[in-house]
Amino acid sequence: MNKEKTQLEEVKDYWKGKNVPQQWYSEREPYTLQWFNEISYKRYKLYYTYLVEGAEFAYHGNEKVLEVGCGIGTDLIEYAKYGANVSGVDLGPDQVMLTKINFKLRGLPYETIQEGNAESLPFDDESFDLVYSFGVLHHTPDTKKAVNEIYRVLKKDGKAIVMVYARGWKHYIKRCLFQGLFRGRWLANSFDWKKVYNEISEVHGNSPKTDIYSNKQVRELFNNFKYLEVKKKRLGEFFEYPPYNTYVFPSIVRKVCYFLGLELLIGENWLVKAQKFTVKKETKLWEVLFKHY
């Protein structure tokens, strides 16, 4: 128990100040509406284009939505814009403050935005229609415990949308090959790949804990759910270099990659959609042709 508490404190201490995600997307005056707006623009038009549809922002109006790890509130704002009754929790006070400022500047309502631990959510059983968490659970010490908490606070017909890191091209090429082998980080970290990921995975590096999952590992995390959809997203069609400047591949290269379906093979994010109830499988084309005609 003491070890877990220490790890959580390390995570909380890391994700504050300059390490609160998305702040580096904009060079405008911090904490202004223009600053938040530019962050939103770059998030959905450059870095995570799949989120507009993937996160289902427009399809949960009047539902109770919880974001676990709300950061500066960018995604939670989108649910609120479409009429969801939103709540947000984050481990740190910086994130809570920034999210509240974001909502206030836009004049949008929320139910609660508060400090909270993903592994022990401060809500009753079956409280939410949707629980959303993007890029958070792979950083908490006990990710399986956090997933179980999401299951607990979801209503019986509830849904979870979660992003965790995948073993995609960025993992193998950038982290393992270039950083791990060519630059000697694997050797410097006593041949421990997890230490390499922790050291280089985030913008400012040296994260206390960063996990990267296979498809099988993701399914094991969400094995309590009755229905599970797991897809790779984000080709990572650009290279990032400090302090989060970006080189984007030419449009033709990106289009060819998407046309060839490479995102499903080498995408760097797992977008997980999990439901507590069984969903009837769609009928296959051959079944339609031979059984219904």
Secondary structure as the mmCIF struct_conf table of DSSP 4:
data_model
#
loop_
_struct_conf.conf_type_id
_struct_conf.id
_struct_conf.beg_label_comp_id
_struct_conf.beg_label_asym_id
_struct_conf.beg_label_seq_id
_struct_conf.end_label_comp_id
_struct_conf.end_label_asym_id
_struct_conf.end_label_seq_id
HELX_RH_AL_P HELX_RH_AL_P1 ASN A 2 TYR A 14
BEND BEND1 TRP A 15 LYS A 16
HELX_RH_3T_P HELX_RH_3T_P1 GLY A 17 ASN A 19
BEND BEND2 VAL A 20 VAL A 20
TURN_TY1_P TURN_TY1_P1 PRO A 21 GLN A 22
HELX_RH_3T_P HELX_RH_3T_P2 GLN A 23 TYR A 25
BEND BEND3 ARG A 28 ARG A 28
TURN_TY1_P TURN_TY1_P2 PRO A 30 TYR A 31
BEND BEND4 THR A 32 THR A 32
HELX_RH_AL_P HELX_RH_AL_P2 LEU A 33 LYS A 42
HELX_RH_PI_P HELX_RH_PI_P1 ARG A 43 TYR A 47
TURN_TY1_P TURN_TY1_P3 THR A 49 TYR A 50
HELX_RH_AL_P HELX_RH_AL_P3 LEU A 51 GLY A 54
TURN_TY1_P TURN_TY1_P4 ALA A 55 GLU A 56
HELX_RH_3T_P HELX_RH_3T_P3 PHE A 57 TYR A 59
TURN_TY1_P TURN_TY1_P5 GLY A 61 ASN A 62
BEND BEND5 GLU A 63 GLU A 63
STRN STRN1 LYS A 64 VAL A 68
BEND BEND6 GLY A 69 GLY A 69
TURN_TY1_P TURN_TY1_P6 GLY A 71 ILE A 72
BEND BEND7 GLY A 73 GLY A 73
HELX_RH_AL_P HELX_RH_AL_P4 THR A 74 LYS A 81
TURN_TY1_P TURN_TY1_P7 TYR A 82 GLY A 83
STRN STRN2 ASN A 85 ASP A 90
BEND BEND8 LEU A 91 GLY A 92
HELX_RH_AL_P HELX_RH_AL_P5 PRO A 93 ARG A 106
TURN_TY1_P TURN_TY1_P8 GLY A 107 GLY A 107
BEND BEND9 GLU A 111 GLU A 111
STRN STRN3 THR A 112 GLU A 115
STRN STRN4 ASN A 117 ASN A 117
TURN_TY1_P TURN_TY1_P9 ALA A 118 GLU A 119
STRN STRN5 SER A 120 SER A 120
BEND BEND10 PRO A 122 PHE A 123
TURN_TY1_P TURN_TY1_P10 ASP A 125 GLU A 126
STRN STRN6 PHE A 128 PHE A 134
BEND BEND11 GLY A 135 GLY A 135
TURN_TY1_P TURN_TY1_P11 LEU A 137 HIS A 139
BEND BEND12 THR A 140 PRO A 141
HELX_RH_AL_P HELX_RH_AL_P6 THR A 143 VAL A 153
STRN STRN7 LEU A 154 TYR A 165
STRN STRN8 ALA A 166 ALA A 166
BEND BEND13 ARG A 167 ARG A 167
HELX_RH_AL_P HELX_RH_AL_P7 TRP A 169 TRP A 169
HELX_RH_PI_P HELX_RH_PI_P2 LYS A 170 PHE A 182
TURN_TY1_P TURN_TY1_P12 ARG A 183 ARG A 183
HELX_RH_AL_P HELX_RH_AL_P8 ARG A 185 ALA A 188
TURN_TY1_P TURN_TY1_P13 ASN A 189 PHE A 191
HELX_RH_AL_P HELX_RH_AL_P9 TRP A 193 ILE A 200
BEND BEND14 SER A 201 GLU A 202
TURN_TY1_P TURN_TY1_P14 VAL A 203 HIS A 204
BEND BEND15 PRO A 208 PRO A 208
STRN STRN9 TYR A 213 TYR A 213
HELX_RH_AL_P HELX_RH_AL_P10 ASN A 215 LEU A 221
TURN_TY1_P TURN_TY1_P15 PHE A 222 ASN A 224
BEND BEND16 PHE A 225 LYS A 226
STRN STRN10 TYR A 227 LYS A 233
STRN STRN11 PHE A 238 TYR A 241
TURN_TY1_P TURN_TY1_P16 PRO A 242 TYR A 244
STRN STRN12 ASN A 245 VAL A 248
HELX_LH_PP_P HELX_LH_PP_P1 PHE A 249 PRO A 250
HELX_RH_AL_P HELX_RH_AL_P11 SER A 251 PHE A 259
TURN_TY1_P TURN_TY1_P17 LEU A 260 LEU A 262
HELX_RH_AL_P HELX_RH_AL_P12 GLU A 263 ILE A 266
BEND BEND17 GLU A 268 GLU A 268
STRN STRN13 ASN A 269 GLN A 275
BEND BEND18 LYS A 276 PHE A 277
HELX_LH_PP_P HELX_LH_PP_P2 LYS A 280 LYS A 284
HELX_RH_AL_P HELX_RH_AL_P13 LEU A 285 LYS A 291
#
